[in-house]
């Protein structure tokens, strides 16, 4: 079986490490590789015609890919974003495993019901976060830099929408960053900009970024006495669900978590040593 990740950029991803370890542990002869995509249509055609059994989809294609598929799972259609494609004999069906993964990650550490979540970002992962919050009985406020996108998401999810600069005025219990600010070339940045975590009302700060293990946003939130949750657990859980969809078999969740955390912890330790 052959699988791929479609995204741009993809240099930061640990998906091949995690998925290939899982396939080996399951005794499945297969491979998973990251593909830097410039032409999304061409990538999807290669999935249909090139012998791939499925694909993961990451930024910036989770919304754009939907129109190129033959069908959508009901939850993916409701969310408005796809992060998983299953090739069913040449028929490509889109799914979203992000929302469930984030819901389970949040529910493991805090009570979602009745709490207000400030969701930073307006992309595909923000849509998954809004779905997870609603599923858990929470309330959401969506914040972003592009007014039209903020209005569209707020209307779709029947919630309040604000400019990101208004975060300090939002009485949120939990901040959830779904933007890429804090990873890759922007690892030294924070989505809060000049605003400090201590100036926000939220007692919890969540970052869906998993690499680095603790982003600048999380480090500053911890220093301000806030509870934090990184993106590693969500990453592992969404990947495990992808394998279940592709193979029909139970994925080795604990192994996948161990592989990912070992790599991230080694990188964090190396960073502290300055190597």
C-alpha positions as CSV (number, residue, x, y, z in Angstrom):
1,X,0.0,0.0,0.0
2,X,1.2,3.5,-0.8
3,X,0.3,6.7,0.8
4,X,1.4,10.4,0.6
5,X,1.1,13.7,2.3
6,X,0.2,16.7,0.0
7,X,1.2,20.1,1.3
8,X,3.4,23.1,0.9
9,X,5.6,23.3,2.9
10,X,6.2,19.7,4.1
11,X,9.8,19.9,5.4
12,X,8.5,20.3,8.9
13,X,6.3,17.2,9.0
14,X,6.8,14.1,11.1
15,X,4.0,12.2,9.2
16,X,6.4,9.9,7.3
17,X,8.2,8.9,10.5
18,X,4.9,8.2,12.3
19,X,3.0,6.5,9.5
20,X,5.8,4.3,8.3
21,X,6.5,3.2,11.9
22,X,2.8,2.3,12.2
23,X,2.7,0.4,9.0
24,X,5.7,-1.7,9.9
25,X,4.2,-2.5,13.4
26,X,1.0,-3.6,11.7
27,X,2.9,-5.9,9.3
28,X,1.6,-4.0,6.3
29,X,3.9,-3.8,3.3
30,X,3.6,-0.1,2.5
31,X,5.1,3.3,2.4
32,X,4.2,6.9,3.2
33,X,6.1,9.9,1.8
34,X,5.7,13.7,1.9
35,X,5.1,15.4,-1.4
36,X,5.8,19.1,-1.8
37,X,2.8,20.2,-4.0
38,X,2.9,23.1,-6.4
39,X,-0.1,22.0,-8.5
40,X,-2.9,20.6,-6.4
41,X,-4.9,19.3,-9.4
42,X,-1.9,17.4,-10.6
43,X,-1.3,15.9,-7.2
44,X,-4.9,14.7,-6.9
45,X,-4.7,13.2,-10.4
46,X,-1.5,11.3,-9.4
47,X,-3.4,9.9,-6.4
48,X,-6.2,8.7,-8.7
49,X,-3.9,7.3,-11.4
50,X,-0.6,6.6,-9.8
51,X,-1.4,3.7,-7.5
52,X,-1.7,5.6,-4.2
53,X,-4.2,4.2,-1.8
54,X,-4.7,7.4,0.1
55,X,-3.3,10.7,1.1
56,X,-3.0,13.2,3.9
57,X,-3.7,16.8,3.2
58,X,-2.1,19.7,5.0
59,X,-1.7,23.5,4.7
60,X,-2.7,25.2,2.5
61,X,-4.9,22.7,0.7
62,X,-7.5,21.4,3.2
63,X,-10.3,23.5,1.8
64,X,-9.1,23.7,-1.8
65,X,-8.9,20.0,-2.3
66,X,-12.6,19.4,-1.6
67,X,-13.7,20.5,-5.1
68,X,-11.3,18.0,-6.7
69,X,-12.7,14.9,-5.0
70,X,-15.5,12.5,-6.0
71,X,-17.2,12.5,-2.6
72,X,-17.1,13.7,0.9
73,X,-17.7,12.2,4.3
74,X,-20.7,13.9,6.0
75,X,-18.5,15.3,8.8
76,X,-15.8,16.7,6.4
77,X,-18.6,18.3,4.4
78,X,-20.0,19.9,7.5
79,X,-16.6,21.1,8.6
80,X,-15.7,22.4,5.2
81,X,-12.2,21.0,5.2
82,X,-10.5,17.7,4.3
83,X,-7.2,16.3,5.7
84,X,-7.6,12.7,4.5
85,X,-8.3,11.2,1.1
86,X,-9.2,7.5,0.6
87,X,-8.9,6.0,-2.8
88,X,-11.7,3.6,-3.3
89,X,-10.9,1.9,-6.6
90,X,-10.3,5.3,-8.3
91,X,-13.1,7.1,-6.5
92,X,-11.6,9.7,-4.2
93,X,-13.4,10.4,-0.9
94,X,-12.5,13.1,1.5
95,X,-12.6,12.8,5.3
96,X,-11.6,15.0,8.2
97,X,-9.8,13.4,11.1
98,X,-8.6,16.7,12.7
99,X,-11.8,17.6,14.4
100,X,-12.2,14.3,16.3
101,X,-8.5,14.3,17.2
102,X,-8.6,17.8,18.6
103,X,-11.9,17.0,20.5
104,X,-10.3,14.0,22.1
105,X,-7.1,15.9,23.0
106,X,-9.1,18.7,24.6
107,X,-11.5,16.4,26.4
108,X,-8.6,14.5,28.0
109,X,-7.4,17.6,29.9
110,X,-10.3,20.0,30.3
111,X,-14.1,20.2,30.4
112,X,-15.2,21.7,27.0
113,X,-18.8,22.2,27.9
114,X,-19.8,25.7,28.9
115,X,-16.3,27.2,28.2
116,X,-15.5,29.9,25.7
117,X,-12.8,29.1,23.2
118,X,-11.0,31.8,21.2
119,X,-10.0,30.1,18.0
120,X,-7.2,31.9,16.2
121,X,-7.2,31.4,12.4
122,X,-9.6,31.0,9.6
123,X,-8.2,28.0,7.6
124,X,-9.1,24.3,7.5
125,X,-7.8,23.5,11.0
126,X,-9.8,26.4,12.4
127,X,-12.9,24.8,11.0
128,X,-12.0,21.5,12.6
129,X,-11.5,23.3,15.9
130,X,-14.8,25.1,15.7
131,X,-16.5,21.7,15.1
132,X,-14.6,20.1,18.1
133,X,-15.7,23.0,20.4
134,X,-19.3,22.7,19.3
135,X,-19.3,18.9,19.6
136,X,-18.1,19.3,23.2
137,X,-20.7,21.9,24.1
138,X,-18.4,24.8,24.2
139,X,-18.8,28.3,22.8
140,X,-16.4,29.7,20.2
141,X,-15.2,33.1,19.1
142,X,-13.2,33.0,15.8
143,X,-10.4,35.6,15.4
144,X,-8.4,36.3,12.3
145,X,-6.6,38.9,10.2
146,X,-8.9,38.8,7.2
147,X,-12.3,40.3,7.9
148,X,-14.2,38.5,5.1
149,X,-12.9,35.1,6.3
150,X,-13.8,35.8,9.9
151,X,-17.3,36.9,8.9
152,X,-17.7,33.7,6.8
153,X,-16.7,31.4,9.6
154,X,-18.6,33.2,12.2
155,X,-21.8,33.0,10.1
156,X,-21.2,29.3,9.2
157,X,-20.7,28.3,12.9
158,X,-23.1,30.8,14.4
159,X,-20.5,32.3,16.6
160,X,-18.9,35.7,17.3
161,X,-16.1,36.8,15.0
162,X,-13.4,39.4,15.8
163,X,-10.2,40.8,14.5
164,X,-7.1,39.1,16.0
165,X,-6.1,42.4,17.5
166,X,-9.2,42.3,19.7
167,X,-8.2,39.1,21.5
168,X,-7.4,40.9,24.8
169,X,-11.0,42.1,24.9
170,X,-12.5,38.6,24.4
171,X,-13.5,36.9,27.6
172,X,-12.2,33.4,26.6
173,X,-11.4,30.5,28.9
174,X,-9.3,28.8,26.3
175,X,-7.1,30.1,23.4
176,X,-6.6,27.7,20.5
177,X,-4.0,28.6,17.9
178,X,-4.7,27.0,14.5
179,X,-2.4,29.3,12.5
180,X,1.1,28.2,11.3
181,X,2.7,31.1,13.3
182,X,5.2,29.4,15.6
183,X,6.5,26.6,13.3
184,X,9.1,26.3,10.6
185,X,10.6,29.6,9.5
186,X,8.2,31.4,11.9
187,X,9.2,29.4,15.0
188,X,10.4,32.5,16.8
189,X,7.0,34.2,16.4
190,X,3.7,34.0,18.3
191,X,0.2,34.5,16.9
192,X,-0.5,37.0,19.7
193,X,1.9,39.5,18.2
194,X,2.8,42.2,20.7
195,X,0.1,40.9,23.0
196,X,1.3,38.8,25.9
197,X,-0.5,35.7,27.3
198,X,-0.7,37.4,30.7
199,X,-2.9,40.1,29.2
200,X,-5.5,37.5,28.1
201,X,-8.2,36.1,30.4
202,X,-7.8,32.5,29.2
203,X,-6.6,30.0,31.8
204,X,-5.7,27.5,29.0
205,X,-3.6,28.1,25.9
206,X,-3.7,25.4,23.2
207,X,-1.5,25.3,20.1
208,X,-2.2,22.7,17.3
209,X,1.4,23.1,16.2
210,X,3.4,20.0,17.3
211,X,6.9,20.8,16.0
212,X,8.5,22.3,18.1
213,X,7.0,20.4,21.0
214,X,6.6,23.7,22.9
215,X,6.1,26.7,20.7
216,X,6.9,30.2,21.8
217,X,3.2,30.8,22.4
218,X,3.1,27.9,24.9
219,X,6.4,28.8,26.6
220,X,5.2,32.3,27.2
221,X,1.8,31.1,28.4
222,X,3.5,28.7,30.9
223,X,5.6,31.6,32.1
224,X,2.4,33.6,32.7
225,X,1.0,30.7,34.8
226,X,-1.4,29.4,32.2
227,X,-2.2,25.7,31.5
228,X,-1.0,24.6,28.1
229,X,-1.6,21.9,25.5
230,X,0.6,21.3,22.5
231,X,-0.4,19.8,19.2
232,X,1.4,16.4,19.5
233,X,-1.6,14.4,20.8
234,X,-3.8,15.8,18.1
235,X,-1.2,15.1,15.4
236,X,-0.9,11.5,16.6
237,X,-4.7,10.9,16.9
238,X,-5.5,12.4,13.5
239,X,-2.8,10.2,11.9
240,X,-4.1,7.1,13.7
241,X,-7.6,7.7,12.3
242,X,-6.2,8.1,8.8
243,X,-4.6,4.7,9.0
244,X,-7.9,3.2,10.2
245,X,-9.6,4.7,7.2
246,X,-7.0,3.6,4.7
247,X,-6.5,0.0,6.0
248,X,-9.6,-0.9,8.0
249,X,-7.3,-2.1,10.8
250,X,-6.7,-0.8,14.3
251,X,-3.6,1.5,14.3
252,X,-0.9,1.2,17.0
253,X,-1.8,4.5,18.8
254,X,0.7,4.1,21.7
255,X,3.6,3.3,19.3
256,X,2.8,6.3,17.1
257,X,2.7,8.6,20.2
258,X,6.0,7.1,21.4
259,X,7.7,7.6,18.1
260,X,6.6,11.2,17.7
261,X,7.3,12.3,21.3
262,X,10.7,10.7,21.2
263,X,11.7,12.7,18.1
264,X,10.2,15.9,19.5
265,X,11.8,15.5,22.9
266,X,15.2,14.8,21.3
267,X,14.9,18.0,19.2
268,X,13.9,20.0,22.2
269,X,16.9,18.7,24.2
270,X,19.2,19.4,21.3
271,X,17.8,23.0,21.1
272,X,18.6,23.5,24.8
273,X,22.2,22.3,24.2
274,X,22.4,24.7,21.3
275,X,23.2,22.0,18.8
